Structure formats: structure tokens, C-alpha cells
Amino acid sequence: MGDLFHYLELRAQGRIKEHKFRKSWKAVLYMLEDAAAKPSQNQPCEFSGEPRATFLMDFSPSKLRVASTH
């Protein structure tokens, strides 16, 4: 897992030598596919104020959840 974090850090800095991190890249792809395959739970919610846009986002008071519509 340490190699994975090191890979992501170097990637963010633009300092990747791809042949050296082939195993880490495979781990990243596996994690992304695993997360994408999990079901998400959508719940209806009420928006505060009057929405006047085609895309709207509203945050919970605790800022831990976000609701959006478009």
C-alpha cells in the first residue's frame, strides 16, 4: 500500500516513471473499478432557497453531505 501512496504523490507532482510503478498502477485501477462497481444510494431531499439554475448543489449544515440536481 505504501507504493500506491508514493505513486499517487509522484503522479500529482508529475514525476512518474511508468515502468517503475506498473504494479501500483494496477492497484489503482483495481481500487477504482471496485469503488465504481459498488451501488450508490440516492435519497430525495428538499433544497433551501429558490433554485434558479439548471444545476444546483446544496450542502447539509454539517457539510458532510451534498445534494444536487440538474
PyMOL commands that set and color helices and strands:
alter all, ss='L'
color gray80, all
select helices_A, chain A and resi 2-13+18-37
alter helices_A, ss='H'
color red, helices_A
select strands_A, chain A and resi 56-59+66-69
alter strands_A, ss='S'
color yellow, strands_A
deselect
rebuild
show_as cartoon
